[in-house]
Amino acid sequence: MKRVTTILSLILAVGLVGISCKDKASNKIVADNVENASDRDEAQKQLPVMSFEKQEHDFGTITQGTAQETTFKFTNTGNAPLIITDAKSSCGCTVPEYPKNTPIAPGETGELLVKFNGSGQNQVTKTVTVTANTDKGTELLRIKAFVNPKNAAQAGPVK
């Protein structure tokens, strides 16, 4: 008898669940939520694009310890404000300066100054990784130089 009661209870529970789930899912959709989701999705498609005039700079032949600097100019060619959140170099001898957390409107330009202290010897290449709210998320810039020792004649790279 206990078994029959358990089976009947189980059948009754399944029947109630089946009846309560008969509402069409399309009737539960709220029009305002669909519109909000559509607006959100459209806003996510609008992204800034960071377009640099150059992504690499060659200082040429320099004497060791001679400080150098260059400016990387860029334009926001996207359709949303560009925000640079970070810029890091591959070593401590290279220091980037940038407009941190400052919105750059579509069509506007900005500058990223890169200072290099002239350390190292022979062919030296350093990178700066720029983190921004672009689709890619990061941009890579390079500086390079042929560094002669201080006491050596300025022979330059051997060709």
C-alpha positions as CSV (number, residue, x, y, z in Angstrom):
1,M,0.0,0.0,0.0
2,K,2.8,2.3,0.8
3,R,4.3,1.7,-2.6
4,V,1.0,2.6,-4.4
5,T,0.8,5.8,-2.4
6,T,4.3,6.8,-3.3
7,I,3.7,6.0,-7.0
8,L,0.4,8.0,-7.0
9,S,2.2,11.0,-5.3
10,L,4.9,10.9,-7.9
11,I,2.4,10.8,-10.8
12,L,0.5,13.7,-9.2
13,A,3.7,15.8,-8.9
14,V,4.7,15.1,-12.5
15,G,1.2,16.1,-13.6
16,L,1.3,19.4,-11.7
17,V,4.7,20.3,-13.1
18,G,3.5,19.5,-16.6
19,I,0.4,21.7,-16.2
20,S,2.3,24.6,-14.8
21,C,4.9,24.6,-17.7
22,K,2.3,24.8,-20.4
23,D,2.6,28.6,-20.7
24,K,4.4,29.6,-23.9
25,A,7.8,31.0,-23.4
26,S,7.1,33.8,-25.9
27,N,4.3,35.0,-23.6
28,K,6.8,35.6,-20.8
29,I,9.0,37.9,-22.8
30,V,8.8,41.5,-21.6
31,A,9.1,44.0,-24.5
32,D,11.1,46.5,-22.4
33,N,13.8,43.9,-21.7
34,V,14.1,43.1,-25.4
35,E,14.6,46.8,-26.2
36,N,17.1,47.2,-23.4
37,A,19.1,44.2,-24.6
38,S,19.0,45.4,-28.1
39,D,20.4,48.8,-27.1
40,R,23.1,47.2,-25.0
41,D,24.1,44.9,-27.9
42,E,24.3,47.9,-30.2
43,A,26.4,49.9,-27.8
44,Q,28.9,47.0,-27.5
45,K,29.4,47.1,-31.3
46,Q,30.7,50.7,-31.0
47,L,34.4,50.5,-30.2
48,P,37.3,52.8,-30.3
49,V,40.1,52.0,-32.8
50,M,43.7,53.2,-32.0
51,S,45.4,54.1,-35.3
52,F,49.1,55.0,-35.0
53,E,51.1,57.1,-37.5
54,K,53.9,54.6,-36.8
55,Q,54.3,51.6,-34.6
56,E,58.1,51.4,-34.7
57,H,60.8,54.0,-34.3
58,D,64.5,53.6,-35.0
59,F,66.9,55.9,-33.1
60,G,69.7,54.8,-35.4
61,T,73.3,54.6,-34.0
62,I,73.6,56.1,-30.5
63,T,76.3,56.2,-27.8
64,Q,75.6,54.2,-24.7
65,G,73.9,56.2,-22.0
66,T,72.6,58.9,-24.4
67,A,68.9,59.4,-23.5
68,Q,66.5,59.3,-26.4
69,E,62.8,60.0,-26.8
70,T,60.2,59.7,-29.5
71,T,56.5,60.4,-29.7
72,F,54.0,58.0,-31.1
73,K,50.9,59.9,-32.4
74,F,47.6,58.1,-32.7
75,T,44.0,58.9,-33.8
76,N,40.8,57.3,-32.5
77,T,39.3,56.1,-35.8
78,G,36.6,54.2,-34.0
79,N,33.1,55.3,-33.0
80,A,33.4,55.4,-29.2
81,P,35.7,57.2,-26.7
82,L,39.2,55.7,-26.5
83,I,40.6,55.2,-23.0
84,I,44.2,54.1,-22.4
85,T,44.4,52.3,-19.1
86,D,48.1,51.2,-19.1
87,A,51.3,51.3,-21.1
88,K,54.2,49.1,-20.0
89,S,57.7,48.7,-21.5
90,S,59.6,45.5,-21.8
91,C,62.3,46.8,-19.4
92,G,63.1,49.6,-17.0
93,C,65.3,51.4,-19.5
94,T,62.2,52.5,-21.5
95,V,59.5,54.7,-19.9
96,P,56.2,55.4,-21.7
97,E,54.1,58.5,-20.8
98,Y,50.5,58.5,-21.9
99,P,47.1,60.1,-21.3
100,K,46.0,57.7,-18.6
101,N,42.2,57.2,-18.2
102,T,41.5,60.3,-20.3
103,P,38.7,59.7,-22.9
104,I,39.8,60.5,-26.5
105,A,36.7,61.1,-28.6
106,P,36.3,59.6,-32.1
107,G,38.4,61.6,-34.6
108,E,40.6,63.1,-31.9
109,T,44.3,62.5,-31.7
110,G,46.7,61.8,-28.8
111,E,50.3,61.2,-28.1
112,L,52.4,58.6,-26.3
113,L,55.9,59.7,-25.4
114,V,58.5,57.0,-25.0
115,K,61.8,57.7,-23.3
116,F,64.8,55.4,-23.7
117,N,67.9,55.8,-21.5
118,G,70.4,54.5,-24.1
119,S,71.4,51.4,-22.1
120,G,72.6,48.1,-23.6
121,Q,75.0,47.4,-26.4
122,N,74.8,46.6,-30.1
123,Q,71.3,46.2,-31.6
124,V,68.7,46.9,-29.0
125,T,64.9,46.5,-29.5
126,K,62.4,47.4,-26.8
127,T,58.6,47.1,-26.8
128,V,55.8,49.1,-25.2
129,T,52.4,47.4,-24.7
130,V,49.5,49.8,-24.7
131,T,46.3,48.6,-23.0
132,A,43.1,50.3,-24.1
133,N,39.4,49.7,-24.5
134,T,39.8,48.6,-28.1
135,D,38.6,45.4,-29.7
136,K,42.1,44.0,-29.6
137,G,42.7,45.3,-26.1
138,T,46.4,45.9,-26.6
139,E,48.7,47.6,-29.1
140,L,52.4,46.9,-29.5
141,L,54.9,49.7,-30.2
142,R,58.7,49.2,-30.8
143,I,61.8,51.3,-30.5
144,K,65.2,50.2,-31.6
145,A,68.8,51.5,-31.7
146,F,72.3,50.4,-32.3
147,V,74.1,51.2,-29.1
148,N,77.9,51.8,-29.2
149,P,79.9,51.6,-26.0
150,K,80.8,55.0,-24.5
151,N,84.5,54.6,-25.1
152,A,84.3,53.1,-28.6
153,A,84.4,55.0,-31.8
154,Q,81.0,55.4,-33.4
155,A,81.4,52.7,-35.9
156,G,77.7,51.7,-36.1
157,P,76.4,48.3,-37.0
158,V,78.6,46.0,-39.1
159,K,77.1,45.4,-42.5
